[in-house]
Amino acid sequence: MTLADLQKDMISSMKTGDKVRVDTIRFLVSAVRNQAIAKYGNAWETSIVDADVSDVIKKQVKSHKESVLSFETAGRAELAEKEKKELDILSAFLPKEISDEDLKAMLTDVVAASDPSNPSAGSGQAFGLLMKSAMAKVGGQADGARVSAMLKQLLSK
């Protein structure tokens, strides 16, 4: 997903009168621009890449998920519903995640490649290193929480 694609989608949503979608995409475009300016400075327009856009989308999705949880816990159903609508819009821009079976196969290779003779194999630092290699292997095809849960499941066997 490129910034230009987001802007085209926003314009078409304006034409159809979908206010929630327009507001959500407008906020997303603004967040992408802000991150690009922070990362690349004045040359952000020529330097921005699709990975930057997808990183911002992932952050926004995570933020909206947390907001939905918070609003539901606080008993604010109307705000939770609004956040869910925005979350659905944002989630549509994310690439499809891989299946659990494919993820398990990828992570089995990562766990097998780790050093089992490491005395600190159960430590948090070792898990952190394992998680880092797992996320590099997965390459954004799965959420970090899913990867972490699957790794813990594989290590407990």
Secondary structure, 3 states (H helix, E strand, C coil): CCHHHHHHHHHHHHHHCCHHHHHHHHHHHHHHHHHHHHHHHHHHHHHCCHHHHHHHHHHHHHHHHHHHHHHHHCCCHHHHHHHHHHHHHHHCCCCCCCCHHHHHHHHHHHHHHCCCCCCCCCCHHHHHHHHHHHHHHHCCCCCHHHHHHHHHHHHCC
